[in-house]
Amino acid sequence: MRNKATDIVTKHINNWDPIYLLAGGAPDDEYEDEIEQIVEAVLKSKDEIEIAEAIRSIFEFSFTMDFDFDKCYIIAKSIWEELYLDEK
């Protein structure tokens, strides 16, 4: 489950590229530390709202800037659905 979660979170976070590091030429593993923390949260969360809160908190701490909850929720919902709902 962890490997699947890591793949899904990596895909969604890198596609989102919340502060455009990848678009600016940063390496593909630029968000690796944040992704590891988000995976931990995903595996412990009971719903996409908890994941969104974790994403927001993790990125705000890492990059000392505000992140919009609604944008975090969109990513969290995509992660939640792909990880938990697509397997049903």
N, C-alpha and C positions, 0 to 999 in steps of 0.2 A: 504493500500500500504506500509506503514511504517513497519508493522510486516513482510510482505513478504520480503521486502528489507533487514531487519535485519537478517532474517533466511538465505537468500541467501548470504549476505556478510559474515556472521559468518561462514557458511559452507566453502566458498572459502578461506577466510583468514586462518581459522584453518587448512584446508587441505594443504595450502601453507606453513604455519608455517615458516615465512620468516627468523627468527633468531633461529629456532629450539628449542624454549622454551618448546613447548608441547612435542616434542620428548625427551626432557631432563627431563620430569616428571612434568612440571608446570601444574597448574590447567587449565581446559578447558576454563575458562573465562580470561585467561592471556591477551588476546588482546582486552578485552571488551572496554576499553577507545578508542582505535584506531578504533574499529569496529563502535562505535557510531558516531565518526567523519566522517568515510567513508560513513556511511548510509546517513548522512546529505548531503555530497557531491554528492552521487548517486542521491538523490532525486532532486537536483538542477542542475545536469549536463545535457548538451545537447547531449553528446556522450561519448564513452568509453575513448577517449583521455583525456577529462577533469577528468574522474574518475581515470585514471592512474596517472595523475599529482597530484591529491589529495592523492592517496595512497602513492606515493613516498614522497610527502611533509610531510604527517602525520607520516610516519614511520621514516623518516630522523630526524624529530623534536623529536619524542619520544625516539629514540634509538641512537641519535647522531652518525650516520654512514650513508654512502652512500648506496642508493638502485638503482639498475639498472632499467632505465625506461622501457626497453623491458620486463623485468620480471613483472613489475607492470602492463604493458599494457596487458599481457597475462591474468592476474587475472581480470583486469578491463573489458576486452572483455568478459570473461566468465560470470562475474556478469551482465553486460549490456545485453547480449544475453538471459540469463536465466530470468532476470527481465522483459525485454521489448519485446524481440522477441518471446519468447516461448508462450506468451499470445495471439499472433496473429493467 
